Amino acid sequence: MSPVRISAPSFLDYMHSTPRGCINIVKSQRKMYLDQESKGDIFYGPFRTALRQCFNSVTPPLVIAEAVNHANEAQQPHFAELEAGFIRWWRRTKATGVRVANSTWRNGSLEVKLHRLIGLRYSAEKTEVVFPYVKEPELTPDAANPMLRVLEQEMPSLLPGARPMLLDVRRGKPFRLRRNTNRNDLDALLAAEAAKYTTHWQSAA
C-alpha cells in the first residue's frame, strides 16, 4: 500500500476527535489532500504564518495584531480569540526564535509531516519546539501527549536537544510531557492511531 501522507495538524485533529468524528475527519482530509482544487486548511493559514514570524520580530504582538487586522469577516472572531490567548501566554514567556528543520514521522503506512514548527530559545539556553494548536475544541493532556511524543521522537531531526511543547493558542495553555510519562504506552497508542487512520483512509476511497 502506498504511504498516506498528511500534516501534523491533520493527525492531531484525528486523534482529538470522537470515533464517529474520526471517520468524517478522514473523509474531509482525504478530499483535501487528493483534490488538486481543494484550498486545504487555509482558514488559519495567515495566523499560523504570523505565529512563525513573530518571534523574529522585536514586537511579536504587533505581528499577530496585523494578522487579525487583515482577517476576513469569517476569520475575525477566531483570530481575535487566538490573539488574546497568544498575548496571555507570551507575557509569561521570555524567548527568542530559533530555526527548526522539517521532518516526517513514519509509522506503518502513515507519514506525518512536521513542517513550519516554531523554535524557541530561553535565557538558560534551553530550547523548545512548539506545535501551535489553533482550533476551537479545547485541548486536553490525553489529546496532546501523543503528538508531543511524535515531536519527541523526531527531535533529533527538528532541533537536537530541544523539548517539545504543544500550545493551545486560544487558551494560552502550554502542554509538555511529564518526565514520568510512560513512553511505551504512548508509542503503542500512536501505532494504533496510525493503523486506524490508514484503515479509515482506505475505507473512504
C-alpha positions in Angstrom: 0.0 0.0 0.0 1.3 3.5 -0.9 2.1 5.7 2.1 -0.6 8.0 3.3 0.9 11.5 3.8 -0.8 14.1 6.0 0.2 17.1 8.1 0.7 17.0 11.9 -2.3 19.3 12.5 -4.5 16.8 10.5 -3.2 13.9 12.6 -3.8 15.8 15.8 -7.4 16.7 14.7 -8.0 13.0 14.1 -6.6 11.8 17.4 -8.5 14.6 19.2 -11.9 13.5 17.7 -14.6 11.1 18.7 -14.9 7.7 16.9 -17.7 8.9 14.7 -15.9 12.2 14.1 -12.7 10.4 13.1 -14.5 8.9 10.0 -15.8 12.3 8.9 -12.4 13.9 9.5 -10.6 11.4 7.3 -13.2 11.8 4.5 -12.7 15.6 4.6 -8.9 15.3 4.8 -8.7 12.7 2.0 -10.6 15.1 -0.3 -8.3 17.9 0.8 -5.1 16.0 0.1 -6.2 14.3 -3.2 -8.3 17.1 -4.7 -6.0 19.4 -6.6 -8.5 22.2 -6.5 -9.1 22.0 -2.7 -8.0 25.0 -0.8 -7.0 22.8 2.1 -6.6 24.2 5.6 -6.1 27.9 4.6 -8.6 29.3 7.1 -5.9 29.6 9.8 -3.0 30.0 7.4 -2.4 33.7 7.9 -2.4 33.3 11.7 -0.1 30.3 11.6 2.3 32.4 9.4 2.1 35.3 11.9 3.0 32.9 14.8 6.1 31.7 12.9 7.2 35.2 12.1 6.5 37.0 15.3 9.5 35.6 17.3 11.8 37.1 14.7 10.3 40.5 15.5 11.2 42.8 18.3 7.4 43.3 18.8 5.7 39.9 18.4 2.2 41.2 19.4 2.3 43.7 16.5 2.9 40.9 14.0 -0.1 39.0 15.5 -2.3 42.1 15.5 -1.5 42.7 11.8 -2.8 39.2 11.0 -6.0 39.9 13.0 -6.5 43.3 11.3 -6.2 41.6 7.8 -8.6 38.8 8.7 -11.8 38.5 6.7 -15.2 38.5 8.3 -15.3 34.8 9.0 -11.8 34.7 10.4 -12.1 37.8 12.5 -13.7 36.3 15.7 -11.4 33.3 15.6 -8.2 35.3 15.1 -9.2 37.7 17.9 -9.6 34.7 20.3 -6.2 33.4 19.2 -4.6 36.8 19.6 -6.0 37.1 23.2 -4.7 33.6 24.1 -1.3 34.2 22.5 -0.8 37.5 24.4 -1.7 35.9 27.7 0.9 33.2 27.1 3.5 35.5 25.5 3.5 37.8 28.6 4.8 34.9 30.6 7.3 33.8 28.0 10.8 35.2 27.6 12.2 33.6 24.5 13.6 34.3 21.1 13.1 32.5 17.8 15.4 29.7 16.6 15.2 27.8 13.4 13.5 24.4 13.3 14.1 21.9 10.5 11.3 20.0 8.8 10.9 16.2 9.4 8.5 13.4 8.8 7.2 10.9 11.4 6.5 7.5 10.0 4.5 4.6 11.5 3.4 1.8 9.3 1.8 3.2 6.1 1.3 6.7 7.7 3.6 9.6 7.1 3.0 12.7 9.2 4.8 15.9 8.0 6.3 18.1 10.8 6.7 21.3 8.9 6.9 25.0 9.9 7.1 24.5 13.6 8.3 27.2 16.0 11.6 27.1 17.7 12.2 29.0 21.0 15.4 29.7 22.9 15.2 30.7 26.5 17.7 32.7 28.6 19.0 29.5 30.2 19.9 28.3 26.7 17.1 25.7 26.8 15.2 25.3 23.6 11.7 24.1 22.7 9.9 23.2 19.5 6.4 24.5 19.6 3.4 23.0 17.8 0.7 25.7 17.8 -2.9 24.3 18.1 -5.4 26.8 16.8 -8.7 25.0 16.6 -11.8 25.7 18.7 -12.2 22.4 20.8 -10.1 22.7 24.0 -7.0 20.6 24.0 -6.5 18.0 26.8 -3.4 16.2 28.0 -4.8 13.0 26.7 -5.0 14.6 23.2 -1.7 16.5 23.4 0.5 13.8 24.7 0.6 11.5 21.6 1.5 14.5 19.4 4.2 15.6 21.9 5.6 12.0 21.7 5.7 12.3 17.9 7.7 15.6 18.2 9.9 14.0 20.8 10.7 11.1 18.5 11.6 13.4 15.7 13.5 16.0 17.8 17.0 14.9 16.6 15.9 16.0 13.1 13.9 19.0 14.1 16.1 20.7 16.7 18.5 18.4 18.6 18.3 18.7 22.3 15.1 20.7 22.3 12.0 19.8 24.3 8.6 19.5 22.6 5.7 21.8 23.6 2.2 21.9 22.3 0.5 25.3 22.7 -3.3 25.7 22.8 -3.2 29.2 21.4 -6.8 30.2 22.1 -6.4 29.5 25.8 -2.7 30.4 26.1 -2.1 27.0 27.6 1.2 25.0 27.0 1.4 21.2 27.2 4.6 19.3 27.9 5.4 15.6 28.5 6.0 14.8 32.2 9.2 13.1 33.0 7.3 10.1 34.3 5.1 9.8 31.2 5.0 6.2 30.0 6.6 6.5 26.6 5.9 2.8 25.8 2.2 3.2 26.3 2.2 6.4 24.1 4.2 4.5 21.3 1.6 1.7 21.4 -1.2 4.2 21.2 0.4 6.0 18.3 0.9 2.8 16.4 -2.8 2.0 16.9 -3.9 5.5 15.8 -1.7 5.4 12.7 -3.1 2.0 11.7 -6.7 3.2 12.4 -6.1 6.3 10.3 -4.8 4.4 7.3 -7.7 2.0 7.6 -10.2 4.8 7.6 -8.4 6.4 4.6 -8.6 3.3 2.5 -12.2 2.7 3.5 -13.1 6.2 2.3 -11.7 5.6 -1.2 
